[in-house]
């Protein structure tokens, strides 16, 4: 058994150099001409038959799942099911599930190591989570209980299987749901072997198997021993990965079903016994188990995770978008032939000027409605659908390849700093600081707010001076490196305009980030 120790309580070093990290949310599948011919041929002959038979087996699972819970009250379902229901229905679902995956092409499940008993490890944690085929790991684990979204109960067949599994359900729409899930996980994990093991995919979302995402602490809150379970797909071509950016559900299903044979390796690592520090700190416990699993897999353990619909990485106190949306905005504007220098002279420092989508198109001289909508959606809109033109000015300035980082941070400060009610000078308060980090780094505003409060602790005011802000963004050992690495669009050559076809007579940028309009004849 792996025993936690005092040395495991050391804080994790934050990851730097974001663009250089492997992006675990992107999966590119490159097929040679021969492979495309093979998949086309097998896809026509093999995939339709396999998928059809698999759906038949899926619907045959429903009677067994229904029979196990039929006639039981909600109170009875709060205890583990025993007797004939457990024997007949459990074995029926287990056998049909193995047949289902066999028909989809998973002819072999190779198991390494030994699964611990429920007394030795009440919780199983499986990684990497890379595909919707990963539930195959439930078979060598003897169908442990799972945690699932409550919304899945309304899905045909899947809902019945979740009831059969006595799954722990969490609702994203009920704020109290997470607390109830934590209590239920703790109740089952500390039942002394009364309940079957609970299986978690602690990453919470799918990746491309090239790195482990940040583990969520839910599996570790009870502070009980856990057994790590590794999932590998050692096939010559990775058709199973279902990442944030890559092949969709139907393509992954079709390509995998077209493979003559798919292999899955399931490896049970030694039980991880938490140290006293880890038992008290679920986040520390999760980080240390992630390290152990990453080392066994031979891949990095990262701080990458999903916040809303955006993949982010944790750097110090900040969460930063793994793929800068600012770069995506630059690509949209580049295709439209827009120069980042075209910033309206009325972007006044310290004063917001709200503009509509129509005025946004007019100011940036964009004609294509699709381009306008795509670029406008990058900026945060108020209740009336308007955006602050200061946001636009800063974003375009950041895309200007000829602007130094010192000039950019000074411009950001000038645009969003406010006059003090008492005393001379201007300060950058919480809202402006959050806006800058959200625009430039993609950081969620709550994380930026927390960081701003910490930066202001050293002074008597609730805002940052220009000197303090530039010390943070240019010279801080952690965040300064982040800014200098992050704000270099890969398609932009430094000191040149990144927009092909831009007019050589583009108006020159002024020191405050605004642009001097070209003089008309007769001025």
C-alpha positions in Angstrom: 0.0 0.0 0.0 1.2 3.5 -0.8 1.5 5.5 2.4 1.2 9.3 2.4 3.9 11.1 4.3 4.8 14.6 5.6 6.8 15.3 2.5 3.7 15.0 0.4 2.3 18.2 2.1 4.7 20.5 0.2 2.8 22.9 -2.0 2.7 22.3 -5.7 4.9 24.5 -7.8 2.7 26.6 -10.2 3.1 25.9 -13.9 4.6 28.6 -16.1 5.1 29.0 -19.8 1.5 28.3 -20.6 1.8 28.2 -24.5 4.7 25.6 -24.2 2.6 23.1 -22.2 1.0 20.2 -24.0 -2.7 21.1 -24.5 -4.6 18.1 -23.1 -7.9 19.5 -24.5 -7.0 19.1 -28.2 -6.9 15.9 -30.2 -5.9 15.9 -33.8 -6.3 12.6 -35.7 -4.1 12.4 -38.8 -4.9 9.5 -41.2 -2.7 8.4 -44.1 -4.3 7.7 -47.4 -4.1 4.0 -46.8 -5.7 4.4 -43.3 -8.5 6.5 -44.8 -9.2 3.8 -47.4 -9.2 1.1 -44.7 -11.5 3.1 -42.4 -13.8 3.8 -45.4 -14.0 0.1 -46.3 -14.4 -1.2 -42.7 -16.7 1.7 -41.8 -19.1 0.6 -44.5 -19.0 -3.1 -43.7 -18.2 -3.4 -40.0 -19.2 -0.2 -38.1 -22.9 -0.2 -38.9 -23.4 -3.8 -37.9 -21.4 -3.3 -34.6 -23.2 -0.1 -33.7 -26.6 -1.5 -34.4 -25.9 -4.7 -32.3 -24.5 -2.5 -29.5 -27.7 -0.5 -29.4 -29.8 -3.7 -29.3 -27.7 -4.8 -26.3 -28.0 -1.4 -24.7 -31.8 -1.7 -24.7 -31.7 -5.2 -23.5 -30.0 -3.9 -20.4 -33.1 -1.9 -19.4 -35.2 -4.9 -18.1 -32.4 -6.0 -15.8 -31.8 -2.4 -14.6 -35.6 -1.9 -14.0 -36.1 -5.2 -12.2 -33.5 -4.5 -9.6 -35.2 -1.3 -8.3 -38.9 -2.1 -9.2 -41.2 -1.8 -6.2 -38.5 -0.3 -3.9 -39.2 2.9 -2.0 -36.8 5.9 -1.9 -36.0 4.9 1.7 -35.1 1.4 0.7 -32.9 2.7 -2.1 -30.8 4.6 0.6 -29.4 1.2 1.6 -27.4 -1.2 -0.7 -29.6 -3.8 -2.5 -29.1 -7.4 -1.5 -30.7 -10.8 -2.2 -32.0 -12.1 -5.5 -32.2 -8.7 -7.0 -28.5 -8.2 -6.4 -27.5 -11.6 -7.7 -29.7 -11.8 -10.8 -29.7 -8.2 -12.0 -26.1 -7.4 -11.2 -24.8 -10.5 -13.1 -27.1 -9.8 -16.0 -26.1 -6.2 -16.4 -22.4 -7.1 -16.0 -22.6 -9.8 -18.7 -24.5 -7.7 -21.2 -22.2 -4.7 -20.6 -19.2 -6.8 -21.5 -21.0 -8.0 -24.6 -21.9 -4.4 -25.6 -18.2 -3.3 -25.5 -17.2 -6.5 -27.3 -19.5 -5.7 -30.1 -18.1 -2.2 -30.4 -14.7 -3.8 -31.0 -13.2 -3.9 -27.5 -12.2 -7.5 -27.8 -9.7 -7.5 -25.0 -9.6 -6.0 -21.5 -6.2 -6.6 -20.0 -6.1 -6.2 -16.2 -2.9 -5.6 -14.3 -2.5 -5.4 -10.5 -5.2 -6.5 -8.0 -8.3 -4.7 -7.1 -8.5 -3.9 -3.4 -11.5 -4.9 -1.3 -14.1 -2.3 -0.3 -12.6 -2.4 3.2 -9.1 -1.7 2.0 -10.2 1.1 -0.4 -13.8 2.4 -0.3 -13.0 4.8 -3.2 -11.6 4.1 -6.7 -10.2 6.9 -8.8 -9.7 6.3 -12.5 -7.6 8.4 -15.0 -7.0 9.6 -17.6 -10.6 10.2 -18.5 -10.4 10.5 -22.3 -13.5 9.2 -23.9 -17.2 8.1 -23.4 -15.9 4.5 -23.7 -14.2 4.9 -20.3 -17.1 3.3 -18.4 -15.6 0.0 -19.6 -13.4 0.3 -16.5 -16.5 -0.5 -14.4 -16.4 -4.1 -15.7 -13.1 -5.2 -14.0 -14.2 -3.2 -11.0 -17.4 -5.2 -10.6 -19.7 -2.3 -11.3 -18.9 0.1 -8.5 -21.2 3.0 -7.7 -20.6 6.2 -9.7 -21.3 9.9 -9.4 -23.4 11.4 -12.2 -25.4 14.5 -13.2 -29.0 14.3 -12.0 -30.0 15.5 -15.5 -28.9 12.1 -16.9 -31.9 10.4 -15.1 -34.1 11.6 -17.9 -32.0 10.0 -20.6 -33.6 6.7 -21.9 -31.9 3.6 -20.7 -29.0 5.6 -19.1 -31.4 6.8 -16.5 -32.5 3.3 -15.7 -28.9 2.2 -15.4 -28.1 5.0 -13.0 -31.0 3.9 -10.8 -29.8 0.3 -11.0 -26.3 1.5 -10.0 -27.7 3.6 -7.1 -25.5 6.3 -8.4 -24.8 9.5 -6.4 -26.5 12.3 -8.3 -25.4 15.9 -8.4 -27.5 18.8 -9.9 -25.7 21.8 -11.4 -28.9 23.9 -10.9 -29.2 23.2 -7.1 -26.7 25.0 -5.0 -27.3 22.6 -2.1 -26.8 19.5 -4.3 -23.0 19.5 -4.0 -23.2 19.6 -0.2 -25.6 16.6 -0.2 -23.2 14.7 -2.6 -20.3 15.3 -0.3 -22.3 14.0 2.7 -23.4 10.9 0.7 -19.9 10.1 -0.5 -18.6 10.4 3.1 -21.5 8.2 4.4 -20.8 5.4 1.9 -17.0 5.6 2.1 -17.1 5.3 5.9 -19.8 2.5 6.0 -17.2 -0.1 6.9 -17.6 -2.2 3.7 -21.5 -2.1 3.8 -21.6 -0.2 0.5 -19.8 -1.2 -2.7 -16.9 0.9 -3.8 -17.5 4.4 -5.4 -15.7 5.1 -8.6 -14.7 8.7 -9.5 -13.1 10.2 -12.6 -11.5 13.0 -10.6 -10.5 15.0 -13.7 -14.2 15.7 -14.3 -13.9 16.0 -18.1 -12.2 14.3 -21.0 -8.6 15.0 -22.3 -6.4 13.5 -25.0 -4.3 11.3 -22.5 -1.2 13.4 -23.0 -1.4 15.0 -19.5 -3.5 14.5 -16.3 -5.9 17.4 -15.6 -6.2 18.9 -12.2 -8.0 16.4 -9.9 -11.2 17.7 -8.2 -11.3 17.1 -4.5 -14.7 15.3 -4.4 -13.2 11.8 -4.3 -10.9 12.7 -1.4 -13.2 14.6 0.9 -13.9 11.6 3.1 -10.2 11.2 3.8 -10.3 7.4 3.4 -7.8 5.3 1.4 -8.3 5.3 -2.4 -7.1 2.9 -5.1 -5.8 4.6 -8.3 -6.9 2.9 -11.5 -5.1 3.6 -14.8 -6.9 3.4 -18.1 -4.8 2.9 -21.3 -5.8 2.3 -24.9 -2.6 0.8 -26.4 -3.8 0.8 -30.0 -1.8 1.8 -33.0 -4.2 4.6 -33.8 -5.9 6.7 -31.1 -9.6 6.7 -32.3 -11.1 6.9 -28.8 -10.0 10.3 -27.5 -13.0 12.7 -27.2 -11.5 16.0 -26.3 -12.8 19.6 -26.1 -11.4 20.3 -29.6 -11.2 17.3 -31.9 -13.5 14.6 -33.5 -17.1 14.6 -32.3 -19.1 11.8 -30.8 -20.3 10.2 -34.1 -16.8 10.3 -35.6 -15.2 8.8 -32.5 -17.8 6.1 -32.4 -17.6 5.3 -36.1 -13.8 5.2 -36.2 -13.5 3.0 -33.1 -16.2 0.6 -34.4 -14.3 0.4 -37.7 -11.2 -0.9 -35.9 -10.8 -4.6 -36.3 -9.8 -4.9 -32.6 -9.5 -2.3 -29.8 -7.6 -3.1 -26.6 -8.0 -1.6 -23.1 -5.5 -1.9 -20.3 -6.8 -1.4 -16.8 -4.1 -1.2 -14.1 -4.8 -1.2 -10.4 -2.1 0.6 -8.5 -1.4 0.0 -4.8 -3.9 1.5 -2.4 -3.0 5.1 -1.4 -3.1 5.6 2.4 -3.5 9.4 3.1 -1.3 11.1 5.7 -2.9 13.1 8.5 -2.3 16.3 6.5 -3.9 14.8 3.4 -7.0 13.6 5.4 -7.6 17.1 6.6 -6.9 18.8 3.2 -8.8 17.1 0.2 -7.0 19.4 -2.3 -3.6 18.3 -1.1 -4.7 14.7 -1.1 -6.0 15.1 -4.7 -2.8 16.7 -5.9 -0.6 14.0 -4.4 -2.7 11.2 -5.9 -2.6 12.9 -9.2 1.2 13.0 -9.1 1.4 9.3 -8.3 -0.9 8.4 -11.2 0.9 10.8 -13.6 4.3 9.2 -12.7 2.9 5.7 -13.3 1.5 6.8 -16.7 4.7 8.7 -17.7 2.8 11.9 -18.5 2.7 15.4 -16.8 0.5 16.3 -13.9 -1.0 19.6 -14.8 -3.2 22.3 -13.2 -5.4 22.4 -16.3 -9.2 22.2 -15.7 -12.5 23.5 -17.0 -14.2 26.6 -15.8 -17.6 26.9 -17.4 -16.9 26.1 -21.0 -13.3 27.3 -21.1 -10.2 25.2 -20.4 -7.9 27.0 -18.0 -4.6 26.4 -16.1 -3.9 27.6 -12.6 -0.9 29.9 -12.1 -0.5 31.0 -8.6 -3.8 32.6 -7.5 -5.0 33.0 -11.1 -6.8 30.8 -13.5 -5.7 31.6 -17.0 -7.3 30.4 -20.3 -5.1 27.6 -21.8 -5.8 28.9 -25.3 -6.0 32.7 -25.3 -9.3 33.9 -26.7 -7.4 37.1 -27.6 -5.6 35.1 -30.2 -8.9 33.8 -31.6 -10.1 37.4 -31.8 -6.9 38.3 -33.7 -7.6 35.6 -36.2 -11.1 36.8 -36.8 -10.0 40.4 -37.4 -7.0 39.2 -39.5 -9.4 37.5 -41.9 -11.4 40.7 -42.1 -8.3 42.7 -43.0 -8.5 44.9 -39.9 -5.4 46.6 -38.5 -5.1 46.6 -34.7 -4.2 50.3 -35.0 -7.7 51.2 -35.9 -8.7 52.3 -32.4 -11.1 55.1 -32.0 -9.7 58.3 -30.6 -12.6 58.6 -28.2 -11.5 55.7 -26.0 -11.0 58.0 -23.0 -8.9 56.9 -20.1 -10.8 56.2 -17.0 -14.2 56.7 -18.6 -16.4 54.0 -20.1 -18.2 54.6 -23.4 -20.8 51.9 -24.1 -21.3 51.0 -27.8 -23.7 48.8 -29.7 -22.8 46.1 -32.2 -23.7 48.4 -35.0 -21.4 51.1 -33.7 -18.7 48.5 -33.1 -18.8 47.5 -36.7 -18.7 51.1 -37.8 -15.8 52.1 -35.6 -13.7 49.0 -36.7 -14.9 49.3 -40.3 -16.2 45.8 -40.4 -18.8 44.9 -43.1 -19.3 41.1 -42.8 -22.1 40.5 -40.3 -20.7 37.1 -39.3 -17.3 38.7 -38.6 -18.9 41.5 -36.6 -20.9 39.0 -34.5 -17.9 36.8 -33.8 -15.6 39.7 -32.8 -18.3 41.5 -30.7 -19.1 38.3 -28.7 -15.5 38.3 -27.4 -16.3 41.3 -25.2 -18.5 41.3 -22.1 -21.9 42.8 -22.7 -24.2 44.6 -20.2 -27.9 44.0 -19.8 -28.6 46.1 -22.9 -26.2 44.2 -25.1 -23.6 47.0 -25.1 -19.8 46.7 -24.6 -17.3 49.2 -23.1 -15.1 50.6 -25.9 -12.2 50.6 -23.5 -12.3 46.8 -23.7 -12.1 47.0 -27.4 -9.2 49.5 -27.3 -7.1 47.4 -25.0 -7.8 44.1 -26.9 -6.7 45.7 -30.2 -3.7 47.2 -28.5 -2.6 43.8 -27.2 -2.9 42.4 -30.8 -0.6 45.2 -32.0 2.7 43.4 -32.6 4.8 46.6 -32.4 3.8 47.5 -28.8 6.0 46.6 -25.9 4.7 44.9 -22.8 5.5 48.0 -20.8 3.5 50.2 -23.1 0.6 47.8 -23.1 0.4 47.6 -19.2 0.7 51.4 -19.0 -2.2 51.7 -21.5 -4.3 49.2 -19.5 -3.7 51.2 -16.4 -4.6 54.5 -18.0 -7.8 53.1 -19.5 -9.2 51.5 -16.3 -7.6 53.4 -13.4 -9.9 55.8 -11.6 -9.4 59.1 -9.9 -9.1 58.9 -6.1 -11.9 60.6 -4.1 -9.2 62.0 -1.8 -5.6 62.6 -2.7 -3.8 63.0 -6.0 -3.1 60.4 -8.7 -5.2 57.5 -10.0 -5.6 54.0 -8.8 -6.6 50.7 -10.4 -9.5 49.2 -8.4 -10.9 45.7 -8.2 -13.3 46.0 -11.2 -10.7 47.5 -13.6 -8.0 45.0 -12.5 -10.4 42.1 -13.1 -11.4 43.5 -16.5 -7.7 43.8 -17.6 -6.8 40.2 -16.6 -10.0 38.8 -18.1 -9.3 40.6 -21.4 -5.6 39.8 -21.7 -5.3 36.4 -19.9 -8.8 35.1 -20.0 -8.9 34.9 -16.2 -12.3 34.4 -14.5 -13.1 37.5 -12.6 -13.5 35.9 -9.1 -9.8 34.7 -9.3 -8.6 38.1 -10.3 -10.6 39.8 -7.5 -9.0 37.6 -4.9 -5.5 38.4 -6.3 -6.2 42.1 -6.3 -7.2 42.0 -2.7 -3.9 40.3 -1.8 -1.8 42.8 -3.8 -3.5 45.7 -2.0 -2.8 44.2 1.4 0.7 45.8 1.4 -0.7 49.3 1.1 -3.3 51.4 2.9 -5.5 51.9 -0.2 -7.9 49.6 -2.0 -6.3 50.2 -5.4 -3.1 49.8 -7.2 -0.8 52.6 -8.4 0.8 52.4 -11.9 4.1 51.4 -10.2 2.4 48.6 -8.2 0.5 47.3 -11.3 3.6 47.3 -13.5 5.7 45.6 -10.7 3.1 42.9 -10.7 2.7 42.5 -14.5 6.4 43.0 -15.5 8.6 42.1 -12.5 6.8 39.6 -10.3 8.7 36.3 -10.4 5.5 34.4 -11.2 3.0 36.7 -12.9 5.6 38.7 -14.8 6.8 35.6 -16.6 3.2 34.7 -17.3 2.5 38.1 -18.9 5.6 38.0 -21.0 5.0 34.5 -22.2 1.2 34.8 -22.7 0.9 38.0 -24.6 2.7 37.0 -27.8 0.2 35.9 -30.5 1.9 33.0 -32.4 0.8 34.4 -35.8 2.2 37.9 -35.2 5.7 38.9 -35.9 7.0 41.4 -33.3 7.1 44.9 -34.7 5.0 44.2 -37.7 1.3 44.5 -38.4 -0.3 41.0 -38.1 -3.0 41.8 -40.7 -2.2 41.1 -44.3 -3.5 43.6 -46.7 -3.6 46.4 -44.1 -3.2 49.9 -45.6 0.4 51.2 -45.4 -1.2 54.6 -44.5 -2.7 53.2 -41.3 -2.8 56.1 -38.7 0.0 56.1 -36.1 -0.8 54.9 -32.6 -0.4 57.5 -29.8 1.2 56.8 -26.4 -2.1 56.5 -24.7 -3.2 53.7 -27.1 -5.6 55.8 -29.1 -5.1 56.6 -32.7 -4.7 59.9 -34.4 -7.2 60.2 -37.3 -5.5 60.9 -40.6 -5.8 64.6 -41.6 -8.2 65.5 -44.4 -7.3 67.7 -47.3 -7.4 71.3 -46.4 -6.7 70.7 -42.6 
